[in-house]
Amino acid sequence: MSELRGRFLRFFYENREKRIVFASHMNADIDALSSIYALHSVFPNSVMAIDGKMDEPGRIFAERAGISPVKLSSLRNEDYDGLVVADTSAPSMLKSAEGWRILMIIDHHRENENSLKADIVLRDSSASATAEMVAGLLPSVSKEAAFALACGIVSDSARFKGGRTNTFKTLVSMMEIAGVDYPEVLGYGEPEPSMELKELVLRSLKKMRVERHGGYMISTVKVRDDESFVASALSDFADAAFVGRWKRSEGETKVSARGRKGMPVPLNEVMAQIGREFGGAGGGHAKAAGASAKGRPEIVLKRCVEILKGRL
């Protein structure tokens, strides 16, 4: 991490007065939002942007924390010195970045052959969250940024399901700077869902398919929205949950995969295979991953289960 921080600080001192856009992916989550907020806080002439909308927990967090990114598609690249991308390097997750000069990528997801290209790439796939990385990169961290980063760490580590020693050290450090205790961070990092979101999860149970295989429970379901939240909710009980959403305008299925702590198969590898087989892209983390696939949800979800069974 010290080598990554050195590279970031060189970039910071050379570019801190420039007009830079700190951007993150479509359906921006709490990790993405907290990361661009903290980065923006040390570059006085910068702006925050996302590609499209936020996911529901991200929207609630941003509203409560006062974080208001603009849509990247509303900005003209000629008005800025470049783009810094956080929490993704997948072109399919940041389509509005086309035509921009990408100065830097800061990401905790694994690189693949289709990753965005940038002048500088700072990647740590062992980090539980991009917020964990950002906390260790910045020259200084304000009270507000520290609180946001603590929320991002709690959220994206799924309450430390994917944590490492440094995750806990970084969280404690950010909480001390922010002057808060864990219950307050948890309240923002895992916000109470809306009634609509609760209803979506509960109604999805009626349509959910469940299979047993080798001592593991595998669930699949198609939803109209917020597939990542539904997958996370189902994974409290299912050993692996695959949730698909059909995007009619793009002719593709978005899949979110979540696993319980005992799931031995890395779900990011399952999602990467789905992306390859269906002409899309996939990746993520061992217990939280996603993919885009050029196929109907029923077919894609069935194939998710087949791949997982073959690996168990």
C-alpha positions in Angstrom: 0.0 0.0 0.0 2.9 2.4 0.7 3.9 2.1 -3.0 0.4 3.0 -4.1 0.2 5.9 -1.7 3.5 7.3 -3.0 2.2 7.2 -6.6 -1.1 8.9 -5.5 0.7 11.6 -3.6 2.9 12.4 -6.6 -0.3 12.7 -8.7 -1.9 14.9 -6.0 0.9 17.4 -5.7 1.2 17.7 -9.5 -2.6 18.0 -10.1 -4.3 19.3 -7.0 -5.3 22.7 -8.5 -6.6 21.2 -11.8 -10.2 20.7 -12.8 -10.7 17.0 -12.3 -13.8 14.9 -12.3 -14.0 12.1 -9.8 -16.4 9.6 -11.2 -17.8 6.2 -10.4 -20.1 3.6 -11.8 -23.8 3.3 -12.7 -26.0 2.2 -9.8 -23.4 3.9 -7.5 -23.3 2.3 -4.1 -22.1 3.6 -0.7 -18.4 2.6 -1.4 -18.4 4.4 -4.7 -20.0 7.5 -3.3 -17.9 7.8 -0.2 -14.7 7.3 -2.3 -15.4 10.0 -4.8 -16.5 12.3 -2.0 -13.3 11.8 0.0 -11.1 12.3 -3.1 -13.1 15.4 -4.1 -12.5 16.9 -0.7 -8.7 17.3 -1.2 -9.0 18.7 -4.8 -10.5 22.2 -4.5 -11.4 22.6 -8.2 -12.9 19.1 -8.7 -16.4 17.8 -9.1 -18.1 14.5 -8.3 -20.0 12.5 -11.0 -21.6 9.1 -11.4 -22.8 7.3 -14.5 -26.6 7.2 -14.2 -28.3 6.7 -10.9 -27.4 5.4 -7.4 -28.6 2.2 -6.0 -31.2 2.5 -3.2 -28.8 2.2 -0.2 -26.5 4.6 -2.0 -29.3 7.1 -2.6 -30.3 7.0 1.1 -26.7 7.4 2.2 -26.0 10.3 -0.2 -29.1 12.1 0.9 -28.3 11.8 4.6 -24.6 12.6 4.1 -25.2 15.6 1.8 -23.3 14.1 -1.2 -24.6 15.3 -4.5 -22.7 14.0 -7.6 -23.8 15.1 -11.0 -24.3 12.8 -14.0 -21.1 12.3 -15.9 -23.1 12.6 -19.2 -24.0 16.1 -18.3 -20.3 17.3 -18.3 -18.2 18.2 -21.3 -14.8 16.7 -21.2 -13.2 19.8 -22.9 -14.1 21.8 -19.7 -11.9 19.6 -17.5 -8.3 18.3 -17.3 -9.4 14.7 -17.0 -11.2 12.0 -15.2 -10.3 10.0 -12.1 -12.4 6.8 -11.9 -13.0 5.1 -8.5 -14.5 1.7 -7.6 -14.6 0.3 -11.2 -12.5 -0.2 -14.2 -15.2 -1.9 -16.3 -16.3 0.0 -19.4 -19.8 -1.4 -19.1 -20.2 0.2 -15.7 -19.0 3.7 -16.8 -20.1 4.1 -20.4 -20.1 7.9 -20.2 -16.3 7.8 -19.8 -15.9 7.3 -23.5 -14.0 10.2 -25.0 -12.5 11.3 -21.7 -8.9 11.2 -20.8 -8.7 9.0 -17.7 -5.9 10.2 -15.5 -6.2 7.5 -12.8 -8.2 4.5 -11.8 -8.5 3.6 -8.1 -10.2 0.2 -7.7 -10.3 -2.9 -5.5 -11.8 -5.1 -8.2 -9.7 -7.5 -10.2 -8.5 -6.4 -13.6 -9.7 -8.1 -16.7 -8.8 -7.9 -20.4 -11.6 -5.4 -21.1 -10.6 -2.9 -18.3 -10.5 0.8 -18.9 -7.1 2.3 -19.7 -5.7 5.1 -17.6 -2.4 7.0 -17.2 -2.1 5.6 -13.6 -3.8 2.5 -12.2 -3.9 2.0 -8.4 -5.4 -1.4 -7.7 -5.6 -3.5 -4.6 -7.9 -6.6 -5.0 -7.2 -7.6 -1.4 -8.9 -4.5 -0.1 -12.5 -5.0 1.1 -13.6 -1.6 -0.3 -12.3 1.2 -2.5 -13.0 3.4 0.5 -10.4 1.3 2.4 -7.9 2.1 -0.3 -8.8 5.8 -0.5 -8.4 6.2 3.3 -4.8 5.1 3.0 -4.0 7.2 -0.1 -5.1 10.7 0.9 -2.6 13.2 2.2 -5.1 14.2 4.9 -8.6 13.2 5.8 -11.3 15.6 7.1 -13.8 14.7 9.7 -16.6 14.5 7.1 -14.5 12.4 4.6 -13.4 10.0 7.4 -17.1 9.4 8.3 -18.0 8.8 4.7 -15.1 6.4 4.2 -16.0 4.5 7.4 -19.5 4.0 6.0 -18.1 2.8 2.7 -15.9 0.2 4.4 -18.7 -1.2 6.5 -21.0 -1.3 3.5 -18.8 -2.9 0.9 -17.2 -5.4 3.3 -20.7 -6.6 4.0 -20.0 -6.0 7.7 -16.5 -7.5 7.4 -17.5 -10.7 5.5 -14.7 -9.8 3.2 -12.5 -8.0 5.8 -8.8 -8.3 6.4 -6.6 -6.9 9.3 -6.1 -3.6 7.5 -9.9 -3.2 7.1 -10.4 -3.1 10.8 -7.4 -0.9 11.4 -8.6 1.6 8.7 -12.1 1.6 10.0 -11.0 2.4 13.6 -8.7 5.2 12.2 -11.5 6.8 10.3 -13.9 6.5 13.2 -11.4 8.2 15.5 -10.9 11.1 13.0 -14.7 11.4 12.6 -15.3 11.2 16.3 -18.1 8.6 16.0 -18.8 5.1 17.3 -19.7 2.0 15.3 -23.5 2.1 15.7 -23.6 5.5 14.0 -21.4 4.3 11.1 -23.5 1.2 10.7 -26.7 3.3 10.6 -25.3 5.2 7.5 -23.3 2.3 6.0 -26.3 0.0 6.1 -29.3 2.4 6.0 -32.8 1.3 6.8 -34.4 0.3 3.5 -37.5 2.1 2.2 -40.9 0.4 2.4 -40.7 -0.1 -1.4 -37.4 -1.9 -1.2 -38.6 -4.1 1.7 -41.7 -5.0 -0.4 -39.5 -5.8 -3.4 -37.4 -8.3 -1.4 -40.4 -9.9 0.2 -42.3 -10.3 -3.0 -39.3 -11.8 -4.7 -39.5 -14.7 -2.3 -42.7 -15.8 -4.0 -40.9 -16.1 -7.4 -37.6 -17.4 -6.1 -36.3 -20.8 -7.1 -34.3 -22.8 -4.6 -32.0 -25.8 -5.2 -29.9 -27.9 -2.9 -26.6 -29.2 -4.1 -23.8 -30.8 -2.1 -25.0 -29.4 1.1 -25.5 -25.8 -0.2 -28.6 -23.8 -0.9 -28.7 -21.9 -4.2 -31.4 -19.3 -4.9 -32.3 -17.5 -8.1 -34.9 -14.9 -8.9 -35.7 -12.2 -11.5 -36.6 -8.7 -10.3 -37.6 -5.4 -11.9 -35.0 -3.3 -10.0 -32.3 -3.2 -7.2 -31.0 -6.7 -8.0 -27.9 -6.1 -5.8 -30.0 -5.3 -2.7 -32.2 -8.3 -3.2 -29.2 -10.6 -3.7 -27.6 -9.3 -0.5 -30.8 -9.9 1.4 -31.3 -13.4 0.1 -27.7 -14.3 1.0 -28.4 -14.0 4.7 -30.0 -17.5 4.2 -29.0 -18.9 0.8 -25.4 -20.0 0.4 -25.4 -18.4 -3.0 -28.0 -16.0 -4.5 -28.2 -15.0 -8.1 -30.6 -12.2 -8.9 -31.2 -11.0 -12.5 -32.8 -7.9 -14.0 -33.7 -7.6 -17.7 -32.6 -4.3 -19.3 -34.9 -4.2 -22.3 -33.2 -1.1 -23.9 -29.8 -2.8 -24.0 -31.0 -6.3 -24.6 -29.1 -7.7 -21.6 -29.5 -9.1 -18.1 -27.7 -7.6 -15.1 -26.9 -10.3 -12.5 -25.9 -9.7 -8.9 -24.4 -12.7 -7.1 -23.9 -12.9 -3.3 -22.6 -15.7 -1.1 -22.6 -16.6 2.5 -19.3 -16.8 4.4 -19.2 -20.6 3.9 -19.5 -20.5 0.1 -16.1 -22.0 -1.2 -16.5 -21.0 -4.9 -15.4 -17.4 -5.7 -18.5 -15.9 -7.3 -16.5 -13.4 -9.2 -15.1 -16.3 -11.2 -18.7 -17.5 -11.9 -19.7 -14.0 -13.0 -16.6 -13.7 -15.2 -17.5 -16.9 -17.0 -21.1 -15.7 -17.5 -19.8 -12.5 -19.0 -17.6 -14.4 -21.4 -20.3 -16.9 -22.4 -23.0 -14.3 -23.0 -21.0 -11.6 -24.7 -20.9 -9.2 -21.7 -18.6 -8.7 -18.7 -18.4 -10.0 -15.2 -16.3 -9.9 -12.0 -16.2 -8.5 -8.5 -15.4 -10.3 -5.3 -15.5 -13.8 -4.0 -18.7 -13.2 -2.0 -20.2 -10.2 -4.0 -20.0 -10.1 -7.8 -21.9 -9.1 -10.8 -22.2 -9.6 -14.6 -23.9 -8.2 -17.7 -25.1 -10.9 -20.1 -26.6 -10.7 -23.6 -29.4 -13.2 -22.8 -32.8 -13.4 -21.1 -32.7 -13.6 -17.3 -34.2 -17.1 -17.1 -31.4 -18.5 -19.3 -28.6 -16.6 -17.7 -29.7 -17.5 -14.1 -30.0 -21.1 -15.0 -26.5 -21.0 -16.4 -25.2 -19.3 -13.2 -26.5 -22.3 -11.2 -25.0 -24.8 -13.6 -21.5 -23.2 -13.4 -21.7 -23.0 -9.6 -22.7 -26.7 -9.3 -19.9 -27.6 -11.6 -17.4 -25.9 -9.3 -18.8 -27.2 -6.0 
